[in-house]
Amino acid sequence: MGFIRDLFSKKHILETATDAVVNTGDMLVFTEEEKAIANQKLLDWKLEYQKATSPQNLSRRYIAVMISVLWCFLVALVTGLSVFGRTLEADYVFKILSEVVMQPFSIVIGFYFLSHVVGKLGK
């Protein structure tokens, strides 16, 4: 019985409420020291991510090159067919290029190069 009385005593409730108010007030102000700590944690996370994904760099590069080669081949094919008057075939290849190849090409190239561009813009 004494345990329950002590658990719900006014002193305990007052201490808990005071701690809650202090912690809430502390969270409302983001000091320079806290910003520096947060930036350091973010930098550490980025470095760990780069270390963890570094074996994938060769695979990413290979996929980007293959998609780029396919895109360049289809663009050259459309251009060549158009130059030689094969407009029906050129329209078909262009349809494949625009409906099938463009979205994966954009995603792969964006994924491969966008992180570098965003990193440079952030600085």
DSSP file with accessible surface (Angstrom, degrees, kcal/mol):
  #  RESIDUE AA STRUCTURE BP1 BP2  ACC     N-H-->O    O-->H-N    N-H-->O    O-->H-N    TCO  KAPPA ALPHA  PHI   PSI    X-CA   Y-CA   Z-CA
    1    1 A M     >        0   0  190      0, 0.0     4,-2.0     0, 0.0     5,-0.1   0.000 360.0 360.0 360.0 -39.8    0.0    0.0    0.0
    2    2 A G  H  >  +     0   0   26      1,-0.2     4,-2.6     2,-0.2     5,-0.2   0.834 360.0  58.0 -64.9 -30.6    2.8    2.4    0.8
    3    3 A F  H  > S+     0   0  153      2,-0.2     4,-2.3     1,-0.2    -1,-0.2   0.927 107.8  45.1 -64.3 -45.5    4.3    1.7   -2.6
    4    4 A I  H  > S+     0   0   96      2,-0.2     4,-1.9     1,-0.2    -2,-0.2   0.911 112.9  51.2 -65.8 -39.7    1.2    2.9   -4.4
    5    5 A R  H  < S+     0   0  175     -4,-2.0    -2,-0.2     1,-0.2    -1,-0.2   0.932 113.1  45.5 -63.5 -43.0    0.9    6.0   -2.1
    6    6 A D  H >< S+     0   0  105     -4,-2.6     3,-1.0     1,-0.2     6,-0.2   0.862 109.6  56.1 -67.7 -35.0    4.6    6.9   -2.8
    7    7 A L  H 3< S+     0   0   73     -4,-2.3    -1,-0.2     1,-0.2    -2,-0.2   0.891 116.1  35.3 -63.8 -39.0    4.1    6.3   -6.5
    8    8 A F  T 3< S+     0   0  142     -4,-1.9    -1,-0.2    -5,-0.2    -2,-0.2   0.133  88.0 133.3-104.0  22.7    1.2    8.8   -6.7
    9    9 A S    <>  -     0   0   41     -3,-1.0     4,-1.8     1,-0.1     5,-0.2  -0.316  66.7-117.0 -71.5 158.7    2.5   11.3   -4.1
   10   10 A K  H  > S+     0   0  186      1,-0.2     4,-2.6     2,-0.2     5,-0.2   0.849 112.2  58.6 -65.9 -33.8    2.4   15.0   -5.0
   11   11 A K  H  > S+     0   0  152      2,-0.2     4,-2.4     1,-0.2    -1,-0.2   0.928 106.8  47.2 -63.8 -43.0    6.2   15.3   -4.9
   12   12 A H  H  > S+     0   0   81     -6,-0.2     4,-2.3     2,-0.2    -1,-0.2   0.923 113.3  47.8 -64.4 -43.5    6.6   12.7   -7.5
   13   13 A I  H  X S+     0   0   93     -4,-1.8     4,-2.5     1,-0.2     5,-0.2   0.912 111.3  51.5 -64.9 -40.5    4.0   14.2   -9.8
   14   14 A L  H  X S+     0   0  116     -4,-2.6     4,-2.5     2,-0.2    -2,-0.2   0.922 110.5  48.1 -63.7 -43.2    5.6   17.7   -9.3
   15   15 A E  H  X S+     0   0   99     -4,-2.4     4,-2.6     2,-0.2    -1,-0.2   0.917 112.3  49.2 -64.1 -42.4    9.0   16.4  -10.2
   16   16 A T  H  X S+     0   0   75     -4,-2.3     4,-2.2     2,-0.2    -2,-0.2   0.925 112.5  47.1 -63.9 -44.4    7.7   14.7  -13.3
   17   17 A A  H  X S+     0   0   51     -4,-2.5     4,-2.3     2,-0.2    -2,-0.2   0.910 112.1  50.6 -64.4 -41.0    5.8   17.8  -14.5
   18   18 A T  H  X S+     0   0   71     -4,-2.5     4,-2.6    -5,-0.2     5,-0.2   0.927 110.6  48.9 -63.5 -44.3    8.9   20.0  -13.8
   19   19 A D  H  X S+     0   0   97     -4,-2.6     4,-2.7     1,-0.2     5,-0.2   0.908 110.6  51.6 -61.1 -40.4   11.1   17.6  -15.9
   20   20 A A  H  X S+     0   0   51     -4,-2.2     4,-2.3     2,-0.2    -2,-0.2   0.919 111.1  46.7 -63.6 -43.1    8.5   17.6  -18.7
   21   21 A V  H  X S+     0   0  105     -4,-2.3     4,-2.6     2,-0.2     5,-0.2   0.928 114.0  47.7 -65.6 -44.1    8.4   21.4  -18.8
   22   22 A V  H  X S+     0   0   87     -4,-2.6     4,-2.4     1,-0.2    -2,-0.2   0.936 113.4  47.5 -63.5 -45.1   12.2   21.8  -18.7
   23   23 A N  H  X S+     0   0   98     -4,-2.7     4,-2.0    -5,-0.2    -1,-0.2   0.898 112.3  49.7 -64.7 -39.2   12.7   19.2  -21.5
   24   24 A T  H  X S+     0   0   84     -4,-2.3     4,-1.2    -5,-0.2    -2,-0.2   0.928 111.7  48.3 -65.0 -43.9   10.0   20.8  -23.6
   25   25 A G  H  X S+     0   0   36     -4,-2.6     4,-0.7     1,-0.2     3,-0.2   0.892 110.9  51.5 -63.6 -37.6   11.6   24.2  -23.2
   26   26 A D  H >< S+     0   0   86     -4,-2.4     3,-0.6     1,-0.2    -1,-0.2   0.880 107.8  52.3 -66.8 -36.3   15.0   22.8  -24.1
   27   27 A M  H 3< S+     0   0  152     -4,-2.0    -1,-0.2     1,-0.2    -2,-0.2   0.752 100.3  63.0 -72.2 -22.8   13.6   21.2  -27.2
   28   28 A L  H 3< S+     0   0  142     -4,-1.2     2,-0.5    -3,-0.2    -1,-0.2   0.758  97.7  62.4 -73.3 -24.0   12.1   24.5  -28.4
   29   29 A V    <<  -     0   0   89     -4,-0.7     2,-0.8    -3,-0.6    -1,-0.1  -0.914  67.1-162.6-109.3 121.1   15.5   26.2  -28.7
   30   30 A F        -     0   0  121     -2,-0.5    -3,-0.1     4,-0.0    -4,-0.0  -0.847  21.3-158.9-103.6  96.3   18.0   24.7  -31.1
   31   31 A T     >  -     0   0   58     -2,-0.8     4,-2.3     1,-0.1     5,-0.2  -0.159  29.6-107.4 -74.9 168.6   21.4   26.1  -30.0
   32   32 A E  H  > S+     0   0  142      2,-0.2     4,-2.4     1,-0.2     5,-0.2   0.873 121.2  53.4 -62.3 -38.3   24.5   26.4  -32.1
   33   33 A E  H  > S+     0   0  144      2,-0.2     4,-2.3     1,-0.2    -1,-0.2   0.925 109.4  47.6 -64.1 -42.4   26.1   23.6  -30.1
   34   34 A E  H  > S+     0   0   56      2,-0.2     4,-2.5     1,-0.2    -2,-0.2   0.879 111.0  52.1 -66.0 -37.0   23.1   21.3  -30.9
   35   35 A K  H  X S+     0   0   80     -4,-2.3     4,-2.8     2,-0.2    -2,-0.2   0.917 109.5  49.4 -63.2 -42.7   23.3   22.3  -34.6
   36   36 A A  H  X S+     0   0   59     -4,-2.4     4,-2.3     2,-0.2    -2,-0.2   0.917 111.9  48.0 -63.9 -41.3   27.0   21.4  -34.6
   37   37 A I  H  X S+     0   0   82     -4,-2.3     4,-2.5     2,-0.2    -2,-0.2   0.925 112.7  48.6 -64.7 -42.6   26.3   18.1  -33.0
   38   38 A A  H  X S+     0   0   39     -4,-2.5     4,-2.3     1,-0.2    -2,-0.2   0.914 111.7  49.4 -64.2 -41.7   23.5   17.4  -35.5
   39   39 A N  H  X S+     0   0  107     -4,-2.8     4,-2.5     2,-0.2    -1,-0.2   0.890 110.6  50.6 -64.9 -38.2   25.6   18.4  -38.5
   40   40 A Q  H  X S+     0   0   99     -4,-2.3     4,-2.7     2,-0.2    -2,-0.2   0.917 110.2  49.4 -65.5 -41.6   28.4   16.1  -37.2
   41   41 A K  H  X S+     0   0  144     -4,-2.5     4,-2.4     2,-0.2    -2,-0.2   0.902 111.6  49.6 -63.7 -40.0   26.0   13.2  -36.9
   42   42 A L  H  X S+     0   0   85     -4,-2.3     4,-2.5     2,-0.2    -2,-0.2   0.923 111.4  48.4 -64.9 -42.7   24.7   13.8  -40.4
   43   43 A L  H  X S+     0   0   86     -4,-2.5     4,-2.5     2,-0.2    -2,-0.2   0.922 111.1  50.4 -63.5 -42.7   28.2   13.9  -41.8
   44   44 A D  H  X S+     0   0   75     -4,-2.7     4,-2.4     1,-0.2    -1,-0.2   0.911 110.5  50.2 -61.0 -41.4   29.1   10.7  -40.0
   45   45 A W  H  X S+     0   0  160     -4,-2.4     4,-2.5     2,-0.2    -2,-0.2   0.918 109.9  50.0 -64.1 -42.9   26.0    9.1  -41.4
   46   46 A K  H  X S+     0   0  110     -4,-2.5     4,-2.5     2,-0.2    -2,-0.2   0.911 111.4  48.9 -61.9 -42.1   26.9   10.2  -44.9
   47   47 A L  H  X S+     0   0   76     -4,-2.5     4,-2.3     2,-0.2    -1,-0.2   0.914 112.0  48.1 -65.3 -41.1   30.4    8.8  -44.6
   48   48 A E  H  X S+     0   0  115     -4,-2.4     4,-2.5     2,-0.2    -2,-0.2   0.896 111.2  51.5 -65.1 -38.6   29.1    5.5  -43.3
   49   49 A Y  H  X S+     0   0  108     -4,-2.5     4,-2.2     2,-0.2    -2,-0.2   0.915 109.9  49.1 -63.9 -43.5   26.6    5.4  -46.2
   50   50 A Q  H  X S+     0   0  123     -4,-2.5     4,-0.8     1,-0.2    -2,-0.2   0.908 112.6  47.8 -63.0 -40.9   29.3    6.0  -48.7
   51   51 A K  H  < S+     0   0  139     -4,-2.3     3,-0.5     1,-0.2    -2,-0.2   0.913 113.1  48.5 -64.2 -41.8   31.5    3.3  -47.2
   52   52 A A  H  < S+     0   0   74     -4,-2.5    -2,-0.2     1,-0.2    -1,-0.2   0.844 119.1  37.5 -69.2 -32.9   28.6    0.8  -47.1
   53   53 A T  H >< S+     0   0   17     -4,-2.2     3,-1.4    -5,-0.2     4,-0.4   0.404  84.9 100.9-101.7   4.2   27.5    1.5  -50.7
   54   54 A S  G >< S+     0   0   62     -4,-0.8     3,-1.5    -3,-0.5     4,-0.4   0.844  76.0  60.2 -62.2 -32.2   31.0    1.8  -52.3
   55   55 A P  G 3  S+     0   0   98      0, 0.0     4,-0.5     0, 0.0     3,-0.4   0.770 100.0  59.0 -64.8 -19.1   31.0   -1.7  -53.7
   56   56 A Q  G <> S+     0   0   94     -3,-1.4     4,-2.7     1,-0.2     5,-0.2   0.560  80.3  87.8 -83.6  -8.4   27.9   -0.8  -55.7
   57   57 A N  H <> S+     0   0   69     -3,-1.5     4,-2.4    -4,-0.4     5,-0.2   0.900  87.7  49.2 -59.8 -42.1   29.6    2.1  -57.5
   58   58 A L  H  > S+     0   0  126     -4,-0.4     4,-2.5    -3,-0.4    -1,-0.2   0.925 112.3  48.2 -64.4 -42.0   30.9   -0.2  -60.3
   59   59 A S  H  > S+     0   0   71     -4,-0.5     4,-2.6     1,-0.2    -2,-0.2   0.916 111.7  49.5 -64.7 -43.3   27.4   -1.7  -60.8
   60   60 A R  H  X S+     0   0   48     -4,-2.7     4,-2.6     2,-0.2    -1,-0.2   0.918 111.6  48.8 -61.1 -43.5   25.8    1.7  -60.9
   61   61 A R  H  X S+     0   0  123     -4,-2.4     4,-2.6    -5,-0.2    -2,-0.2   0.921 111.0  50.3 -63.5 -41.8   28.3    3.0  -63.4
   62   62 A Y  H  X S+     0   0  151     -4,-2.5     4,-2.6     2,-0.2    -2,-0.2   0.932 111.8  47.3 -63.1 -45.0   27.8   -0.1  -65.6
   63   63 A I  H  X S+     0   0   88     -4,-2.6     4,-2.6     1,-0.2     5,-0.3   0.924 112.4  50.0 -63.1 -42.9   24.0    0.3  -65.5
   64   64 A A  H  X S+     0   0    4     -4,-2.6     4,-2.2    -5,-0.2    -2,-0.2   0.917 112.3  47.5 -62.8 -41.5   24.3    4.0  -66.3
   65   65 A V  H  X S+     0   0   76     -4,-2.6     4,-2.7     2,-0.2    -2,-0.2   0.934 112.4  49.0 -66.8 -42.6   26.6    3.3  -69.3
   66   66 A M  H  X S+     0   0   90     -4,-2.6     4,-2.4     2,-0.2    -2,-0.2   0.925 113.1  45.9 -64.7 -43.8   24.4    0.5  -70.6
   67   67 A I  H  X S+     0   0   37     -4,-2.6     4,-2.6     1,-0.2    -1,-0.2   0.912 114.0  49.9 -65.0 -39.6   21.2    2.6  -70.5
   68   68 A S  H  X S+     0   0   35     -4,-2.2     4,-2.8    -5,-0.3    -2,-0.2   0.902 109.9  50.2 -66.0 -40.6   23.1    5.6  -72.0
   69   69 A V  H  X S+     0   0   84     -4,-2.7     4,-2.7     2,-0.2    -2,-0.2   0.927 111.7  48.3 -63.6 -43.7   24.4    3.4  -74.9
   70   70 A L  H  X S+     0   0   76     -4,-2.4     4,-2.5    -5,-0.2     5,-0.2   0.938 112.9  48.2 -61.1 -44.8   20.9    2.1  -75.6
   71   71 A W  H  X S+     0   0   74     -4,-2.6     4,-2.4     1,-0.2    -2,-0.2   0.936 113.1  47.1 -62.0 -46.9   19.5    5.6  -75.5
   72   72 A C  H  X S+     0   0   71     -4,-2.8     4,-2.7     1,-0.2    -1,-0.2   0.898 111.3  52.3 -62.9 -40.0   22.2    6.9  -77.9
   73   73 A F  H  X S+     0   0  123     -4,-2.7     4,-2.6    -5,-0.2    -1,-0.2   0.935 111.2  46.0 -61.5 -45.9   21.7    3.9  -80.2
   74   74 A L  H  X S+     0   0   18     -4,-2.5     4,-2.6     2,-0.2    -2,-0.2   0.894 112.4  50.2 -67.1 -37.4   18.0    4.5  -80.5
   75   75 A V  H  X S+     0   0   49     -4,-2.4     4,-2.4    -5,-0.2    -1,-0.2   0.937 113.0  46.5 -64.6 -44.1   18.4    8.3  -81.0
   76   76 A A  H  X S+     0   0   62     -4,-2.7     4,-3.0     2,-0.2    -2,-0.2   0.899 112.1  51.7 -64.8 -37.8   21.0    7.6  -83.8
   77   77 A L  H  X S+     0   0   61     -4,-2.6     4,-2.9     2,-0.2     5,-0.3   0.929 110.3  47.6 -64.9 -43.9   18.7    5.0  -85.3
   78   78 A V  H  X S+     0   0   21     -4,-2.6     4,-2.3     2,-0.2    -2,-0.2   0.931 114.3  47.6 -62.0 -43.6   15.7    7.4  -85.3
   79   79 A T  H  X S+     0   0   80     -4,-2.4     4,-2.4    -5,-0.2    -2,-0.2   0.936 113.6  47.1 -63.9 -45.4   17.9   10.1  -86.9
   80   80 A G  H  X S+     0   0   26     -4,-3.0     4,-2.0     1,-0.2     6,-0.2   0.915 112.7  48.4 -64.0 -43.6   19.3    7.7  -89.5
   81   81 A L  H  <>S+     0   0   35     -4,-2.9     5,-2.6     1,-0.2    -1,-0.2   0.896 112.2  49.7 -64.1 -38.3   15.9    6.3  -90.4
   82   82 A S  H ><5S+     0   0   64     -4,-2.3     3,-1.2    -5,-0.3    -2,-0.2   0.900 109.0  52.0 -66.6 -40.2   14.5    9.8  -90.8
   83   83 A V  H 3<5S+     0   0  108     -4,-2.4    -2,-0.2     1,-0.3    -1,-0.2   0.895 110.6  48.0 -64.4 -38.2   17.4   10.9  -93.0
   84   84 A F  T 3<5S-     0   0  167     -4,-2.0    -1,-0.3    -5,-0.2    -2,-0.2   0.300 119.7-107.3 -90.4  12.7   16.9    8.0  -95.3
   85   85 A G  T < 5S+     0   0   54     -3,-1.2     2,-1.3     1,-0.2     3,-0.3   0.647  77.0 133.9  79.5  14.7   13.2    8.6  -95.6
   86   86 A R     >< +     0   0  133     -5,-2.6     4,-2.4    -6,-0.2     5,-0.2  -0.500  19.1 155.4 -94.1  66.3   12.0    5.6  -93.5
   87   87 A T  H  >  +     0   0   89     -2,-1.3     4,-2.7     1,-0.2    -1,-0.2   0.837  65.6  56.2 -68.5 -33.3    9.5    7.7  -91.5
   88   88 A L  H  > S+     0   0  133     -3,-0.3     4,-1.8     2,-0.2    -1,-0.2   0.951 113.5  40.6 -63.7 -46.3    7.3    4.8  -90.6
   89   89 A E  H  > S+     0   0   70      2,-0.2     4,-2.7     1,-0.2     5,-0.2   0.886 114.3  53.6 -67.6 -39.1   10.2    2.9  -89.0
   90   90 A A  H  X S+     0   0    2     -4,-2.4     4,-2.7     1,-0.2    -2,-0.2   0.908 108.2  50.1 -62.4 -41.0   11.5    6.1  -87.4
   91   91 A D  H  X S+     0   0  107     -4,-2.7     4,-2.2     2,-0.2    -1,-0.2   0.901 111.0  49.6 -63.9 -39.4    8.2    6.8  -85.8
   92   92 A Y  H  X S+     0   0  154     -4,-1.8     4,-2.2     2,-0.2    -2,-0.2   0.939 113.2  44.8 -65.1 -46.2    8.0    3.3  -84.4
   93   93 A V  H  X S+     0   0   17     -4,-2.7     4,-2.8     1,-0.2    -2,-0.2   0.902 112.8  52.0 -66.4 -38.5   11.6    3.5  -82.9
   94   94 A F  H  X S+     0   0  113     -4,-2.7     4,-3.0    -5,-0.2     5,-0.2   0.893 107.4  52.8 -64.4 -36.7   10.8    7.0  -81.6
   95   95 A K  H  X S+     0   0  111     -4,-2.2     4,-2.7     2,-0.2     5,-0.3   0.923 110.9  46.5 -63.8 -43.6    7.7    5.6  -79.9
   96   96 A I  H  X>S+     0   0   57     -4,-2.2     4,-2.5     2,-0.2     5,-1.5   0.927 113.4  50.5 -61.7 -43.6    9.7    2.9  -78.3
   97   97 A L  I  <>S+     0   0   10     -4,-2.8     5,-2.0     3,-0.2     4,-0.3   0.934 116.9  38.4 -60.3 -46.5   12.3    5.5  -77.2
   98   98 A S  I  <5S+     0   0   52     -4,-3.0     5,-0.2     3,-0.2    -2,-0.2   0.870 125.3  35.3 -77.8 -34.3    9.8    7.8  -75.7
   99   99 A E  I  <5S+     0   0  132     -4,-2.7    -3,-0.2    -5,-0.2    -2,-0.2   0.772 131.9  20.2 -92.1 -27.7    7.5    5.3  -74.1
  100  100 A V  I  <5S+     0   0   92     -4,-2.5    -3,-0.2    -5,-0.3    -2,-0.1   0.802 127.8  33.7-110.0 -42.4    9.8    2.5  -73.0
  101  101 A V  I  ><S+     0   0   12     -5,-1.5     4,-2.5    -4,-0.3     5,-0.2   0.837 102.4  67.3 -93.1 -32.2   13.4    3.9  -72.7
  102  102 A M  H  ><S+     0   0   65     -5,-2.0     4,-2.9    -6,-0.3     5,-0.2   0.889  99.1  49.6 -63.3 -42.9   13.1    7.5  -71.6
  103  103 A Q  H  > S+     0   0  138     -5,-0.2     4,-2.5     2,-0.2     5,-0.2   0.967 115.4  41.6 -65.9 -50.2   11.7    6.9  -68.1
  104  104 A P  H  > S+     0   0   54      0, 0.0     4,-2.9     0, 0.0     5,-0.3   0.908 115.4  53.1 -62.1 -36.8   14.3    4.3  -67.0
  105  105 A F  H  X S+     0   0   33     -4,-2.5     4,-2.6     1,-0.2     5,-0.3   0.951 111.3  45.3 -60.0 -47.8   17.0    6.4  -68.7
  106  106 A S  H  X S+     0   0   64     -4,-2.9     4,-2.5    -5,-0.2     5,-0.2   0.906 114.6  48.1 -63.9 -41.0   15.9    9.5  -66.8
  107  107 A I  H  X S+     0   0  103     -4,-2.5     4,-2.9    -5,-0.2     5,-0.2   0.944 114.7  44.2 -65.9 -47.7   15.7    7.6  -63.5
  108  108 A V  H  X S+     0   0   32     -4,-2.9     4,-2.6     2,-0.2     5,-0.2   0.942 117.4  44.0 -65.4 -46.9   19.1    5.9  -63.9
  109  109 A I  H  X S+     0   0   37     -4,-2.6     4,-2.7    -5,-0.3     5,-0.4   0.923 115.7  49.0 -65.5 -40.7   20.9    9.0  -65.0
  110  110 A G  H  X S+     0   0   26     -4,-2.5     4,-2.5    -5,-0.3     5,-0.3   0.934 113.8  46.0 -63.2 -43.2   19.2   11.1  -62.3
  111  111 A F  H  X S+     0   0  125     -4,-2.9     4,-0.5    -5,-0.2    -2,-0.2   0.908 116.8  44.7 -65.6 -39.8   20.1    8.6  -59.6
  112  112 A Y  H  < S+     0   0   40     -4,-2.6     4,-0.2    -5,-0.2    -2,-0.2   0.898 129.8  20.7 -74.2 -40.6   23.6    8.3  -60.8
  113  113 A F  H  X S+     0   0   99     -4,-2.7     4,-1.8    -5,-0.2     3,-0.3   0.669 105.8  76.6-103.6 -20.7   24.4   12.0  -61.3
  114  114 A L  H  X S+     0   0   97     -4,-2.5     4,-3.1    -5,-0.4     5,-0.3   0.861  89.1  58.6 -66.7 -33.4   21.8   13.8  -59.2
  115  115 A S  H  X S+     0   0   78     -4,-0.5     4,-2.1    -5,-0.3    -1,-0.2   0.898 108.1  47.0 -63.8 -36.1   23.5   13.2  -55.8
  116  116 A H  H  > S+     0   0  114     -3,-0.3     4,-2.0    -4,-0.2    -1,-0.2   0.916 113.9  47.5 -69.4 -40.8   26.6   14.9  -57.1
  117  117 A V  H  X S+     0   0   76     -4,-1.8     4,-2.3     2,-0.2    -2,-0.2   0.940 113.6  46.7 -66.1 -45.3   24.7   17.9  -58.4
  118  118 A V  H  X S+     0   0   86     -4,-3.1     4,-2.3     1,-0.2    -1,-0.2   0.900 110.6  53.8 -65.1 -38.6   22.6   18.3  -55.2
  119  119 A G  H  X S+     0   0   37     -4,-2.1     4,-0.9    -5,-0.3    -1,-0.2   0.899 110.9  45.6 -61.9 -39.6   25.8   18.0  -53.1
  120  120 A K  H  < S+     0   0  164     -4,-2.0     3,-0.2     1,-0.2    -1,-0.2   0.864 112.3  50.9 -73.2 -35.3   27.4   20.8  -55.1
  121  121 A L  H  < S+     0   0  142     -4,-2.3    -2,-0.2     1,-0.2    -1,-0.2   0.852 104.5  58.6 -68.9 -33.1   24.3   23.0  -54.9
  122  122 A G  H  <        0   0   71     -4,-2.3    -1,-0.2     1,-0.2    -2,-0.2   0.796 360.0 360.0 -65.1 -28.4   24.1   22.5  -51.1
  123  123 A K     <        0   0  214     -4,-0.9    -1,-0.2    -3,-0.2    -2,-0.2   0.815 360.0 360.0 -83.4 360.0   27.5   24.0  -50.7
